[in-house]
Amino acid sequence: MKKRENWSWRGAFVFAVLGSAVGLGNAWRFPYMVAQNGGGAFLIPYIFALLTAGIPLMMLEFGIGHKFLGAPPIAYRRANKKLEMVGWWGNAASFVIITYYGVVLAWAINYLVHALTLAWGDDTTGFFLNFLRVSEGPHILGGLNVPVLIAFVIGWIMVIAIIRSGVTGLGKVVVFTAIAPVILLIILSIRGITLEGALAGLDYYLSPNFAALADLTVWRDAYSQVFFSLSLGMGVLIAYASYLPRDAELSNNVFIASLADAGIAFLAGLAIFSTVGYMAAQQGAAVADVAGSGGIGLAFMVFPQVINLLPGAAAFGVIFFLLLITLAIDSQFSLVEGCVGAVMDKWNLSRGTALAIVSLPGFLIGLVFVTNGGLHWLDIVDKFVNGYGLIVVGLVECIAIGWIIGPQKIRDHVNGLSEIKVGKWFDFCVKYLTPAALIFILVFNLIIDIKEPYGGYPQWALNVGWAMVILLPIVAFIFSKLKTAKEADEFVEEQS
């Protein structure tokens, strides 16, 4: 069996995990989860979710990747040959995300150029919709959007170049792509809290409403945010952990990465709501009316309005969209690397060949989201892959580790390498508490979507989303049954 690539130093691994975890969800999802779910009181269910689901699942994924020395499919195969499908399931979900995440990166690249001249003008919503040439609905794809297509190509070239450089090259890149967003957020936060109206924005962001804790929606959102923010179920963390040296610390890295991710998400809220408060003061409006809702609208419609009002607007526009680019490219290449690692391990292929197998179809399928109807399909696909696909993967992982492989086996491996020992609480979370929380999220989301079809889209379009969720395990099963290179099984024989 050929020698596996390793991170050049421990910090590279931590930065890589942070880069994957600290994505666009930190910049535009977490602040609004806090603001709309009890303000400062939301931190109570968020921390509870982090301790009972986020950290246990991250520990699980680090442990299985490092113990069985492989990307998700092979790591699970080496633990139990019948479980290879579990690894492919997460990789299949990641691949779907890859196809549309590159388009969000393309939008940010375009907006970086527009920021130089504040080209969006006063009607930032109209500019965004015109820039994308958004069609009337998902039934009208229209043609390819040339400016987005050019940036889409540029984004993929950057991602391919980073992945092509191998784990050593990744280790160098992630130091910049993980640190740069933090620096940019600090700059935006310092500028934001010095503005008129900033305190009103921060009050809206953090004022505790403890009565909200009685609302099950708040707890659902806390678990969902933790799950998505830490890149759980995507296969990235398993692949990254497999590149660690055999004597690497594990539990320390879990706590560092998870707590740092939460801290950066909180910092993003300070940056965003202080500036939104300034915008409200300038317009004589309530913060809640200006803030709208978190998501794409915040980054490409609301925040450009805020930027227009800032002294030195163009400079802060460039800083903000540089922030989005670094967040998007970090998440994109981590997802691609997770899939590339799986293909490399399964068939013992070179990095270049595996990269071509993953990136070419990822790019071609992604062209759907570059069309005039792309925004509609991005919204639908993102809803189903995140709201159902990844949650199911996390649930299946808990069942596989908790009831088949055995959580103690993973815990013993982690404790044998770590200063901070993991107790039996890990076993309880993996077997009972975390699966219960994930089932709660699935049922809750299902009830809501049955009562009111998502986004007002026609049912046939939503059925495409449901079909995708159903296809994920089917694709995973097919891939698990394909012939595996003998090198992938040598590890099991040597360790047995």
C-alpha positions as CSV (number, residue, x, y, z in Angstrom):
1,M,0.0,0.0,0.0
2,K,1.4,3.4,-1.0
3,K,2.3,5.9,1.6
4,R,-0.6,8.3,2.4
5,E,-0.2,12.0,2.1
6,N,0.1,13.9,5.4
7,W,-0.4,17.4,6.6
8,S,3.0,19.2,6.9
9,W,2.1,20.4,10.4
10,R,-0.8,20.2,12.9
11,G,-1.8,23.8,12.3
12,A,-2.5,23.1,8.6
13,F,-5.1,20.5,9.6
14,V,-6.8,22.8,12.1
15,F,-6.8,25.6,9.5
16,A,-8.2,23.3,6.9
17,V,-11.0,22.1,9.2
18,L,-11.8,25.7,10.1
19,G,-11.7,26.8,6.5
20,S,-14.3,24.1,5.6
21,A,-16.5,24.8,8.6
22,V,-16.3,28.6,8.5
23,G,-18.3,29.1,5.3
24,L,-21.0,31.4,4.0
25,G,-23.3,29.9,6.7
26,N,-21.3,31.8,9.3
27,A,-21.5,35.1,7.4
28,W,-25.2,35.1,6.7
29,R,-27.0,32.3,8.4
30,F,-25.8,32.3,12.0
31,P,-26.5,36.0,12.8
32,Y,-30.1,35.7,11.6
33,M,-30.6,32.5,13.5
34,V,-29.6,34.4,16.6
35,A,-31.7,37.5,15.8
36,Q,-34.9,35.6,15.0
37,N,-34.6,32.9,17.7
38,G,-34.4,34.8,21.0
39,G,-31.3,36.9,20.5
40,G,-28.7,36.2,23.1
41,A,-30.9,33.5,24.6
42,F,-30.4,31.5,21.3
43,L,-26.8,30.9,22.5
44,I,-28.2,28.5,25.1
45,P,-29.7,25.9,22.7
46,Y,-26.8,26.6,20.3
47,I,-24.2,25.6,22.9
48,F,-26.3,22.7,24.0
49,A,-26.5,21.5,20.3
50,L,-22.8,22.0,19.9
51,L,-22.1,19.8,22.9
52,T,-24.6,17.1,22.2
53,A,-24.4,16.9,18.4
54,G,-21.7,19.1,16.9
55,I,-18.7,17.9,19.0
56,P,-19.7,14.2,19.2
57,L,-20.2,14.0,15.4
58,M,-17.0,15.8,14.7
59,M,-15.2,13.5,17.1
60,L,-16.8,10.5,15.3
61,E,-15.7,11.7,11.9
62,F,-12.2,12.6,13.0
63,G,-11.9,9.3,14.7
64,I,-13.0,7.0,11.9
65,G,-11.0,8.9,9.3
66,H,-7.8,8.7,11.3
67,K,-8.2,5.2,12.7
68,F,-9.0,3.6,9.4
69,L,-6.8,5.9,7.3
70,G,-9.1,6.7,4.5
71,A,-11.6,9.0,2.9
72,P,-15.2,8.2,3.9
73,P,-16.1,5.2,1.7
74,I,-12.8,3.3,2.4
75,A,-12.7,4.3,6.1
76,Y,-16.2,2.8,6.6
77,R,-15.3,-0.2,4.4
78,R,-12.2,-0.9,6.6
79,A,-14.3,-0.7,9.7
80,N,-17.0,-3.0,8.2
81,K,-17.2,-3.9,4.5
82,K,-21.0,-3.6,4.6
83,L,-20.7,0.0,5.6
84,E,-18.9,1.5,2.6
85,M,-22.2,2.8,1.3
86,V,-22.4,5.2,4.3
87,G,-19.2,6.9,3.2
88,W,-20.4,7.3,-0.4
89,W,-23.7,8.7,0.8
90,G,-22.0,11.7,2.4
91,N,-19.7,12.1,-0.6
92,A,-22.8,12.1,-3.0
93,A,-24.4,14.9,-0.9
94,S,-21.1,16.8,-1.1
95,F,-20.9,16.4,-4.8
96,V,-24.4,18.0,-5.2
97,I,-23.3,21.0,-3.1
98,I,-20.1,21.3,-5.3
99,T,-22.2,21.8,-8.4
100,Y,-23.9,24.9,-7.1
101,Y,-21.4,26.3,-4.6
102,G,-19.1,27.3,-7.4
103,V,-21.9,29.6,-8.8
104,V,-22.1,31.5,-5.5
105,L,-18.4,31.9,-5.7
106,A,-18.8,33.3,-9.3
107,W,-21.4,35.8,-8.0
108,A,-19.0,37.0,-5.4
109,I,-16.2,37.4,-7.9
110,N,-18.4,39.5,-10.1
111,Y,-19.5,41.6,-7.2
112,L,-15.9,42.2,-6.2
113,V,-15.5,43.9,-9.5
114,H,-18.8,45.8,-9.2
115,A,-17.7,47.0,-5.7
116,L,-14.9,49.1,-7.2
117,T,-17.5,51.4,-8.8
118,L,-20.5,50.6,-6.6
119,A,-22.1,49.5,-9.9
120,W,-25.3,48.2,-8.1
121,G,-26.5,51.8,-7.5
122,D,-29.4,52.5,-5.2
123,D,-31.7,49.6,-6.3
124,T,-29.5,46.8,-5.1
125,T,-32.3,44.2,-5.4
126,G,-33.1,45.1,-8.9
127,F,-29.4,45.1,-9.8
128,F,-28.9,41.6,-8.4
129,L,-32.0,40.2,-10.2
130,N,-31.0,41.9,-13.5
131,F,-27.4,40.8,-13.1
132,L,-28.5,37.2,-12.8
133,R,-31.3,37.8,-15.5
134,V,-33.6,35.7,-13.2
135,S,-36.3,33.9,-15.2
136,E,-40.0,33.7,-14.1
137,G,-39.5,30.3,-12.6
138,P,-37.7,27.0,-12.6
139,H,-39.5,25.9,-15.8
140,I,-37.5,28.6,-17.8
141,L,-33.7,28.0,-17.8
142,G,-32.9,30.5,-20.5
143,G,-29.4,30.9,-21.7
144,L,-26.0,31.0,-19.9
145,N,-25.2,34.2,-18.1
146,V,-21.8,35.1,-19.6
147,P,-20.3,37.2,-16.8
148,V,-21.3,34.5,-14.3
149,L,-19.9,31.8,-16.6
150,I,-16.5,33.5,-16.9
151,A,-16.3,33.9,-13.1
152,F,-17.5,30.3,-12.7
153,V,-14.7,29.1,-14.9
154,I,-12.2,31.2,-12.9
155,G,-13.4,29.8,-9.6
156,W,-13.1,26.2,-10.8
157,I,-9.6,26.9,-12.1
158,M,-8.6,28.2,-8.7
159,V,-10.1,25.2,-6.9
160,I,-8.5,22.7,-9.3
161,A,-5.1,24.3,-8.9
162,I,-5.4,24.1,-5.1
163,I,-6.5,20.5,-5.0
164,R,-3.9,19.5,-7.7
165,S,-1.1,20.7,-5.4
166,G,-1.9,17.9,-3.0
167,V,-2.2,17.9,0.8
168,T,1.1,19.8,1.2
169,G,-0.2,22.5,-1.1
170,L,-3.5,22.5,0.7
171,G,-1.7,23.1,3.9
172,K,-0.2,26.3,2.6
173,V,-3.4,27.6,1.0
174,V,-5.6,27.0,4.0
175,V,-3.5,29.2,6.3
176,F,-4.5,32.2,4.1
177,T,-8.0,31.2,3.3
178,A,-8.9,30.4,6.9
179,I,-7.2,33.5,8.5
180,A,-8.2,36.1,5.8
181,P,-11.9,35.9,6.6
182,V,-11.3,36.4,10.3
183,I,-9.1,39.5,9.6
184,L,-11.7,40.9,7.2
185,L,-14.5,40.2,9.7
186,I,-12.5,42.0,12.4
187,I,-12.1,45.0,10.1
188,L,-15.8,45.1,9.3
189,S,-16.7,44.7,13.0
190,I,-14.5,47.5,14.2
191,R,-15.8,49.8,11.5
192,G,-19.4,48.7,12.2
193,I,-19.5,49.3,15.9
194,T,-18.2,52.9,15.4
195,L,-21.1,53.8,13.2
196,E,-24.2,55.7,14.3
197,G,-27.0,53.3,15.0
198,A,-24.7,50.4,15.6
199,L,-26.0,49.8,19.1
200,A,-29.5,49.4,17.9
201,G,-28.4,46.8,15.4
202,L,-26.5,44.9,18.1
203,D,-29.4,45.2,20.4
204,Y,-31.6,43.5,17.8
205,Y,-28.9,40.9,17.3
206,L,-28.3,40.0,21.0
207,S,-31.2,41.1,23.2
208,P,-32.2,37.9,25.0
209,N,-35.8,36.7,24.8
210,F,-35.8,33.6,27.1
211,A,-39.5,33.0,26.3
212,A,-38.3,31.8,22.8
213,L,-36.6,28.8,24.4
214,A,-40.1,27.2,24.8
215,D,-40.4,27.2,21.0
216,L,-39.3,24.0,19.4
217,T,-38.4,25.9,16.2
218,V,-35.6,27.6,18.1
219,W,-34.1,24.2,19.1
220,R,-34.5,22.9,15.6
221,D,-32.6,25.9,14.2
222,A,-29.9,25.6,16.8
223,Y,-29.2,21.9,15.9
224,S,-29.4,22.7,12.2
225,Q,-27.0,25.6,12.4
226,V,-24.4,23.5,14.3
227,F,-24.7,20.6,11.9
228,F,-24.3,22.7,8.7
229,S,-21.7,25.1,10.1
230,L,-19.3,22.3,11.1
231,S,-19.5,20.6,7.7
232,L,-20.9,17.4,9.3
233,G,-22.0,14.6,7.1
234,M,-20.2,15.9,4.1
235,G,-17.2,13.6,4.3
236,V,-14.7,16.5,4.4
237,L,-13.7,16.0,8.1
238,I,-13.2,12.2,7.6
239,A,-10.9,12.8,4.6
240,Y,-9.0,15.6,6.3
241,A,-8.4,13.5,9.4
242,S,-7.1,10.6,7.3
243,Y,-4.1,12.9,6.3
244,L,-3.0,13.4,9.9
245,P,0.2,11.7,11.2
246,R,-0.5,8.5,13.2
247,D,0.4,10.2,16.5
248,A,-1.7,13.3,16.0
249,E,-3.9,14.8,18.7
250,L,-7.6,14.4,17.9
251,S,-9.8,15.6,20.8
252,N,-7.9,18.8,21.1
253,N,-8.4,19.5,17.5
254,V,-12.2,18.9,17.8
255,F,-12.6,21.4,20.6
256,I,-10.4,24.0,18.9
257,A,-12.2,23.8,15.6
258,S,-15.7,23.6,16.9
259,L,-15.3,26.5,19.4
260,A,-13.4,28.6,16.9
261,D,-16.1,28.1,14.4
262,A,-18.8,29.3,16.9
263,G,-16.6,32.3,17.8
264,I,-16.2,33.3,14.2
265,A,-19.9,33.0,13.5
266,F,-20.6,35.3,16.5
267,L,-18.1,37.8,15.2
268,A,-19.9,37.8,11.8
269,G,-23.0,38.8,13.6
270,L,-21.3,41.8,15.2
271,A,-20.0,42.9,11.8
272,I,-23.4,42.5,10.0
273,F,-25.8,43.8,12.6
274,S,-23.7,46.8,13.6
275,T,-23.7,47.9,9.9
276,V,-27.4,47.0,9.4
277,G,-28.1,49.2,12.5
278,Y,-26.3,52.1,10.8
279,M,-28.4,51.6,7.6
280,A,-31.6,51.6,9.7
281,A,-30.5,54.9,11.4
282,Q,-29.7,56.5,8.0
283,Q,-33.1,55.5,6.6
284,G,-35.1,56.3,9.8
285,A,-36.4,52.7,9.8
286,A,-36.5,49.9,12.3
287,V,-33.6,47.4,12.3
288,A,-36.0,44.5,11.8
289,D,-37.5,46.1,8.7
290,V,-34.0,46.7,7.2
291,A,-32.6,43.4,8.1
292,G,-35.0,41.2,6.2
293,S,-33.9,37.6,6.4
294,G,-30.6,35.9,6.3
295,G,-29.3,34.3,3.1
296,I,-28.4,35.2,-0.4
297,G,-30.5,38.4,-0.1
298,L,-28.3,39.6,2.8
299,A,-25.0,39.3,0.9
300,F,-26.1,40.5,-2.5
301,M,-29.0,42.8,-1.9
302,V,-29.1,44.1,1.7
303,F,-25.3,44.5,2.4
304,P,-24.6,46.5,-0.8
305,Q,-27.2,49.0,0.5
306,V,-25.3,49.2,3.7
307,I,-22.0,49.6,1.8
308,N,-23.5,52.5,-0.2
309,L,-24.0,54.4,3.1
310,L,-20.5,53.8,4.5
311,P,-17.7,56.4,4.2
312,G,-15.2,54.9,1.8
313,A,-17.9,52.7,0.5
314,A,-15.9,51.1,-2.4
315,A,-13.1,50.0,-0.1
316,F,-15.5,48.3,2.3
317,G,-17.4,46.8,-0.7
318,V,-14.1,45.2,-1.8
319,I,-13.4,44.0,1.7
320,F,-16.8,42.4,2.1
321,F,-16.8,40.6,-1.2
322,L,-13.2,39.4,-0.7
323,L,-14.6,38.0,2.5
324,L,-17.3,36.1,0.6
325,I,-14.8,34.8,-2.0
326,T,-12.4,33.4,0.7
327,L,-15.3,31.8,2.5
328,A,-16.8,30.3,-0.7
329,I,-13.5,29.0,-2.2
330,D,-12.4,27.4,1.1
331,S,-15.7,25.5,1.4
332,Q,-15.7,24.6,-2.3
333,F,-12.2,23.1,-2.4
334,S,-12.7,21.2,0.9
335,L,-15.8,19.6,-0.6
336,V,-14.0,18.7,-3.8
337,E,-11.1,17.3,-1.8
338,G,-13.4,15.0,0.2
339,C,-14.8,13.6,-3.1
340,V,-11.3,13.4,-4.7
341,G,-10.0,11.5,-1.7
342,A,-12.8,9.0,-1.9
343,V,-12.1,8.3,-5.6
344,M,-8.4,8.0,-5.1
345,D,-8.8,5.6,-2.2
346,K,-11.5,3.4,-3.9
347,W,-9.6,2.8,-7.1
348,N,-6.0,3.6,-6.1
349,L,-5.9,6.4,-8.7
350,S,-3.5,9.4,-9.0
351,R,-4.7,12.7,-7.6
352,G,-4.9,14.3,-11.1
353,T,-7.1,11.5,-12.5
354,A,-9.4,11.5,-9.4
355,L,-9.6,15.3,-9.6
356,A,-10.7,15.1,-13.3
357,I,-13.3,12.5,-12.5
358,V,-14.9,14.7,-9.8
359,S,-14.4,18.2,-11.3
360,L,-15.5,17.7,-14.9
361,P,-19.0,16.5,-14.1
362,G,-19.2,18.9,-11.2
363,F,-18.5,21.8,-13.6
364,L,-20.8,20.6,-16.3
365,I,-23.8,20.0,-14.0
366,G,-23.1,23.3,-12.3
367,L,-23.8,25.1,-15.6
368,V,-27.5,24.6,-14.9
369,F,-27.1,27.1,-12.1
370,V,-25.4,29.6,-14.4
371,T,-28.5,29.9,-16.5
372,N,-31.3,32.5,-16.0
373,G,-33.3,29.9,-14.0
374,G,-30.3,28.9,-12.0
375,L,-31.2,30.9,-8.9
376,H,-34.5,29.0,-8.6
377,W,-32.8,25.6,-8.9
378,L,-30.0,26.6,-6.5
379,D,-32.6,27.5,-3.9
380,I,-34.5,24.2,-4.4
381,V,-31.5,21.9,-4.4
382,D,-29.9,23.7,-1.5
383,K,-33.1,23.3,0.5
384,F,-33.3,19.6,0.0
385,V,-29.6,18.6,0.2
386,N,-29.2,20.5,3.5
387,G,-32.7,20.1,5.0
388,Y,-32.8,16.3,4.3
389,G,-29.8,14.8,2.5
390,L,-27.1,15.8,5.0
391,I,-29.3,15.2,8.1
392,V,-30.0,11.7,7.0
393,V,-26.3,11.1,6.4
394,G,-25.5,12.2,9.9
395,L,-28.2,9.9,11.3
396,V,-26.9,6.9,9.3
397,E,-23.4,7.7,10.6
398,C,-24.6,7.6,14.2
399,I,-26.4,4.2,13.5
400,A,-23.2,2.8,11.8
401,I,-20.9,3.9,14.6
402,G,-23.3,3.6,17.5
403,W,-24.8,0.2,16.7
404,I,-22.5,-1.6,14.3
405,I,-18.9,-0.5,14.6
406,G,-19.2,0.5,18.3
407,P,-18.6,4.0,19.7
408,Q,-16.1,2.7,22.2
409,K,-13.8,1.6,19.4
410,I,-13.6,5.1,18.1
411,R,-13.4,6.6,21.6
412,D,-10.5,4.3,22.6
413,H,-8.6,5.3,19.4
414,V,-9.2,9.1,20.2
415,N,-8.2,8.7,23.8
416,G,-5.0,6.8,23.0
417,L,-3.8,9.9,21.2
418,S,-5.3,12.8,23.1
419,E,-4.6,14.8,26.3
420,I,-8.3,15.5,26.7
421,K,-9.9,12.2,27.3
422,V,-13.4,11.5,25.9
423,G,-15.8,9.9,28.3
424,K,-18.8,7.6,27.9
425,W,-21.0,10.7,27.2
426,F,-19.7,10.2,23.6
427,D,-21.2,6.7,23.4
428,F,-24.5,8.0,24.8
429,C,-24.6,10.9,22.3
430,V,-23.7,8.8,19.3
431,K,-26.2,6.0,20.1
432,Y,-29.1,7.9,21.5
433,L,-29.1,11.7,21.9
434,T,-27.6,12.9,18.6
435,P,-29.8,10.5,16.5
436,A,-32.9,11.7,18.4
437,A,-32.0,15.3,17.6
438,L,-31.5,14.5,13.9
439,I,-34.8,12.6,13.7
440,F,-36.5,15.6,15.4
441,I,-35.1,17.9,12.7
442,L,-36.2,15.6,9.9
443,V,-39.7,15.2,11.2
444,F,-40.0,18.9,12.0
445,N,-38.9,19.9,8.5
446,L,-41.2,17.3,6.9
447,I,-44.2,18.6,8.7
448,I,-43.5,22.2,7.7
449,D,-42.9,21.3,4.0
450,I,-46.1,19.2,3.9
451,K,-48.2,22.0,5.3
452,E,-46.7,24.6,2.9
453,P,-44.7,23.8,-0.2
454,Y,-41.3,25.4,0.0
455,G,-40.8,28.8,-1.6
456,G,-44.1,28.8,-3.5
457,Y,-42.4,26.6,-6.2
458,P,-44.6,24.3,-8.3
459,Q,-44.9,20.7,-7.0
460,W,-43.1,19.2,-10.0
461,A,-40.0,21.3,-9.2
462,L,-40.1,20.3,-5.5
463,N,-40.4,16.7,-6.6
464,V,-37.0,17.0,-8.3
465,G,-35.6,18.0,-4.9
466,W,-37.2,14.9,-3.3
467,A,-36.0,12.7,-6.1
468,M,-32.4,14.0,-5.5
469,V,-32.7,13.0,-1.8
470,I,-33.9,9.6,-2.7
471,L,-31.2,9.2,-5.3
472,L,-28.3,9.9,-2.9
473,P,-28.4,6.5,-1.1
474,I,-29.1,4.7,-4.5
475,V,-25.9,6.2,-6.0
476,A,-24.0,5.5,-2.8
477,F,-25.1,1.8,-2.9
478,I,-24.1,1.5,-6.6
479,F,-20.6,3.0,-5.9
480,S,-20.1,0.7,-2.9
481,K,-20.7,-2.3,-5.1
482,L,-18.2,-1.3,-7.8
483,K,-14.9,-3.2,-7.7
484,T,-12.4,-1.8,-5.2
485,A,-8.6,-1.7,-5.7
486,K,-6.9,-4.4,-3.7
487,E,-4.8,-1.7,-2.0
488,A,-7.9,-0.5,-0.3
489,D,-8.3,-3.8,1.5
490,E,-4.7,-4.4,2.4
491,F,-5.1,-2.1,5.4
492,V,-7.8,-4.3,6.9
493,E,-5.7,-7.4,6.5
494,E,-2.7,-5.8,8.1
495,Q,-4.7,-4.4,11.0
496,S,-6.8,-7.5,11.7
